[in-house]
């Protein structure tokens, strides 16, 4: 017998639903109770909340599709204005009708128009005898729309006198939604984070058919032992499991171990999982690049400077700005003439290098520098002429936002703002290589 009970649906359907939503039986049972019979009016609005990757969207889609309930599913991030949102709902509602499977575009400017169209044209005779569900994913975006949108959806059943239930899916609690004016309180349902046991069960469910379930479950147990402390995201863990499973299987494929030799399998994959820790959430390299790296066992330093892969997203002049900022942070100001002035004349090395400077500037850390020094170094190291346009200044602001530069002091200081460069030597060398700039020749510590 299935854990779910509902007199309207056959046992086979409920068993299939149970297999599709592991570790969410309690939430699905609550939803089935709230939904009730198809022809009965359901609760006007349901608010479902929980952290990302807690199964809210997946459970709702699976539940509505498995039970074949008429529904509309809209992502509020994609429909970012009230007009786009209302028109998308009306278009999908039209496609639910047996007379119009594809649904034509329905213009709708205001919520009043939406209510009128909903009552007059959209809900056809074949839909009036059952509950229609409107699911709004990423519902927190409604707070950025017109003030009447959220209260309107909460009272949609009352305003239209139709059998409709609006379901809100959100990552934040209802208390941060509640409007200042009076509104109809929704039924709230919480989706807790998956426990490590839940994750083990869910991830093990998707084992490759060529390997036994026990073998894949042992692999998932090892994976969670490494990543669970830093990552609870089911999607991310599933991605990591798929990426690293080939490496885990290598001793079995080569005949060096059997599926039960957990110790040898762990020894083979331990170093790779530690390297993969650097890429959690970051996506610094693609899946195909990671697979190629896994095959290069003879190059343990292949991932050196992996965190510098993000530099490919920087604009051309932003790379030179960051290089100039690094040089300004780690070179004494008195050395700029020697490094960056082409016709500086001869400067004696004994005067240039002071005897008492025995400590590396890289050990002392970055020093603040003024904006005019940064721009002077930038103009010197860039071959073509760069005008001090607003675009250059906006790129400096972007580097501060990305935390590659740090603003020291305040913008309103009389002598202008000062900055520090916060990136590592490996990072800046990786960036310099992309623009064919040998930064080591310009660093005071490496003379």
N, C-alpha and C positions, 0 to 999 in steps of 0.2 A: 504493500500500500504506500502511496506517496505521502510525503509530509504535508502537502497542500491538500485542502479539502474545499470543494466547491460543487454544489449540486448541478450546476449548469454545464460543467465541462466534463468530458469523459476522462477516465482514469489514465488512459494512454497519453493524453495531452498534458495532464498535470505531471506525469512521470517524466515526459520529455522536457517540460519546463524546469523541473527540479534538477535534471542533469545539466541544463544550460546555465544555471545560476548557482554554482557551488558557493557555499559559505554566506549566502544571502537569503536563507530560507525564512528567517524571522521577518525580514523586511517585506519579502514577497507575500507572505501570509497576511501581513497587515494590509498591504495594498489590495489583495483579493477581497478581504473583508470590507474595506472601504468602497471598492468598486460595486460590490453587490451584484444584483441581476442586471442584465443588459438593458432591459426596458424600464428599470427603476431609476429615478433621479439619484445620482451619486452626490458626494460631497462637492460643494461649489468650487473649492480650490484646495490644492495640496501643495505644501512647501517641503521639498526634500533637500537636505543640506548635508555636507560632509566634505572632507578634504579631497584634493585632486586624486584621481585613480582609486576612488573608493567604490566604484561600480555603479554610480547613480545613472548615468546615461545608458550604459550597457544593459542594466537591469530593466529600465523602463522600455527601451526599444525591444528587448527580448520578450518581455511580458506582453506588450501590446501586439507584437507581431505573432507570437505563438498562439495567443488567444483570439487572434484575428478581430481585434477591436478597432473600430474606426477612429483614426487619430491623425493629428498633424504634429510634426516635429520641426521646430524652428530654432536655429542657433542665433541668439541675440547679438553675438559678436559679428556675425556675417550681416545680419539685418540691423545695422547700427543706428538707423533713424526710425522714428515712429512710423513714417509712411512706408518704408521698406518692410518693416515688421508686419504691419497690418495687411499690406498687399500680399505678402508671402503667405500669411495664414489663409486669406480668402482664396488665393489661387490653389493652395493645397486642399482646402475644403471642397472646392469645385471638383477636383480630381477624384474625390471620394465617391462622388455620385456615379451611379451606373450609367447615367445619360452622358456624362462628360468625363472620360477617363484621364484626359491630359490636362484639362484645366486651362482656361485662357486668363490673360492678365486682367485683373480687376483694379481699376484706379480707386484709391481711397486716401483722402487727405487728412481726415480727422477721426477721432474715436467715435463721434456721433454717426459719421458715415459708416463706420465699421459695424456698429450695432444695427443700423438700418439694413445694410446689405446682408448681414448675418441672418436677420429675421426674414427678409423678403425673398432673397434669391438663392442663397447658398445652401441652406439646409433643406434638402428635398425630402419627398415623402418617405423614401426608403431609409433615410437617416433619422427621421423624427421618432422612430420607435425604439431607438437605442441611444446610449450615452456616447457622445463624441468627446474625445480627449484632445486638448490642445496642450502640448508640452513645450515649454519655453526653457531651453538650455542656456546656461550662462546668464541666468535671470538677473544677476546683479547689475547688468547693463541697463535695465529698466530704470534704475535710479537716475541715470543721466538723461532720460527722455522727459517728455512733457509730464507735468505734475499729475495729470488725470489718467495716465497709462496704467500704473500699478493698481490704484483703487478700482479702475474700470475692469481690469481683468479679474480682480478679486470678486467683483459683483456681476460678472458677465452672465451667469445663469439667471440671476434676478432681473437684469436689465433686458435680456432677450426673451425670457420665459421659454427657454429651450433647454433640453437635457444635455448640458455641456459641463465638463469639468476642466479647469485650467490647472496644469501641474507645473510648478516652478522648480527648476534644478539649479542649485547654487552652491558655492563653496563658502559662503558666509552665513551667519545666523540670522534668523528672522528679526531679531531686535534691531539690526542695522538696516532693515528694510522698512519697518513700520512707518507709514506716513504720519505727519503731524495731525491731519484731520482724521476723523473717525473712519474706520474701514472694517470690512468683514474679515475676521481673523481666519487664516487658513488652518487646515489640519497639518501639523508639522511632523516630519519623520526624519530621524537621524540615521545616516549611514556611517558607522564607525570605521576607522582604519582597519585594514586587514592585519591580523596577527601573523607572527612568523609561521604558525601552523597552517593558517589560511593560505598564505602565500605558497607554502610547500605543496599544499593540496592542489591549488589552482595551476601552478606552473608545471607540476608533475603530470597534470591531465593532458598536456599537449606534447607527450613524448613521441619521437619519431617512430614509425612502425617497424623499422629494421632493428630496433633495439628493444630490450625488455623494459617493462615499466619499472622494475626494481632498479635497473641500471641507471635509468634517467632520474629516478627519484633520489638516488645517491648523489648524482651530479648536482641536482638542484639543492640538496642539503649542503654540499660544499660551497656552492655559489652564494647561498644565503648566509652561511657562516662568515663569508668575507664581506659581503655588501650590505647586510641588513642594518648594520650600525650607521651607515651613511646614506642609505637609499631605501625608502619604503614604497616607492612608486612602482606599481605593478607593471605599467607599460615599459618603464626603463629596465626593470629586472627581466622582463620577457625578452627585450632587445639584447641585453647582456647575455642571457642564456643561449639565445640563438647564435650570437657571434662567437662564443667561446666553446661551444659544444664540440666542434670539429677537432679543436686542439686537445680536448679531454679524451677523445676517442682514439687519438693517434697510437698509443701503445697497444690497444686492442686490434686496430687495423693492421699494424706491423707484426702482430703475433707475439709481442714481448710481454703481454699480460692478458689475463682474462677479465671478464666483467666484474668479478668479485674481488679483484686485487686493488682495493681502494687506496692502499698506501702508495703503490707505484703510480696510480692514476693521479693522485693528489700531488705527488712530487713533480710529475710532468707538467702540471698546469699551474702550480703555485706562483711561479714568477710572472706568468702571463696575466693572472688575475690581479696581481699587484700593479702591473702596468696599466691594466684596464681601469683601475681605481682612479687614474688621472683623467679619464674621459667620461666619468659619470656626469650626466646632464649636459656636458659641454659640447659634444659632437664636434670635437676639434679635427677629427679625421672621419672619412666616410667608411662605411662597412667594408667596401671592397679594399680600401687601403689597409684596414685593420687585418683583413684576411691575408693580404700579402705579407704584412709584418709578421703574422703568426708563422708563416712558412720560412722566414729567415732566422732560423734558430742560431746560426753561427754569428749573428751580429747583436750581441747583447746591448750595445749602445745605440741601436737603431731608433729608439724612442727618445733619445736625448733631446732635450729642448722641445718636448711635445707640446707644452703649454704655449709655445710661440706660434703654433699653427694658426692662431686666431688673427695674426697680422695680415693675412691675405684679404681681410675685409676692410683694411684701412685704405683710404684714398692715397694717391701718389704723394702729394705734398704733405699729408699727415705723417707719412713715414719719415720724410726728411725733417719735419718739425720735431718728431720724437727723437730722432738721432741728434739733432741740434740741442735739444733739451738735455739729453744724456751727457753730451760733451760739456755743456754749461754746468751741469751738476757735479761732474767728477774732475774737471780740469780747473786749476786755479785761474782766476781772471787774468793774471799777469802773463799767462802763457798764450793767450789768444793771438797776440801779434805774431808769434813764431809759427803757430799752426795755421792761421787763417789769412794772414796778410801775405800776398804773393811777393811783393817787393819790400821785404822787411829788412833787407841788408843782413850782414853777418852779426850774429849774436853769439858771444862766447858761451860755451856749454857750462863753464864754471860759474858764470853769473846766472845762467838760466836755471840750473839745478842747485838749489840751496842745500848745503851739507846737513843742516839740522832736520830736513824733511826725510825722515826715515820710515814713517808710517804710510802705507798705501792709502790713497784717497778712497779706494773701494772698501777698505776696512772701516774707515771713518764714516762712510755713508754719504748720501747725496747732500749737497749744499744748495741753499736757495740762490736763485739768480733773477735779475730783473728782466722785464719783457724786451727792452731794447737790446740787451745782450743776446737773447735768444734769436731775435730777428737778424742781428748782425751775423751770427754764426750760420743761420739758415741761408742768407744771401751768398755767403762765401762758399758753402758746400754744394749748393745747387748750381749746375752748369749754366742753365738758361736763366734769364732775368725774371725775378718774381716780384711783382708789385705788392706792396702792403695793403691788399684789398680786404674788404669785409669777409671774403671767403676764407682768407688765411686766419683771421681772428676768430671766425666761427669754428674753424678746425681746432684751434687751441682750446676753445671752450669744450668741444667734443672730447678731446683727449682728457680733459679734467673730469668730464662726466663719466668716461670709461675708467677713471681712476688710474690712468697711465701717467698723468701729471697730477700734482697736488698744489692747490693754491695756498700760498703762505701769506697770512695777513689778510687785509681787506682791499676791495677794489677802490675804495675812496681815499686810499693813502695818497699823499701829495707826491711821493716819489714813484708812484705806479705800483702795480701788483708784482709780486714775486712768486716764483714757482719752484717746485722740486720734481725731478723725474723719479718715478717709483718702480721702474721695471728693472729686471736683472740683466746681467751681462749677456747670458745666453739668449735671452729674449731679444735684446737690441742687436746682437750679432745676427740672429736669424732674420730680423727685419732688414738690416743693412745688406745682407746677401741678396735680397729680392730686388734691390735697386743698384746692385753692383758697387757698393760703397764699402771700402776697407776701413772700418771704424777703428781698428786697433792702431793704425798709423797715426791717428789723431788723439789718442789717449795718453795723458801725461804719465800714468803708471806703467806703461809698457815701453817707454823710451829706453 
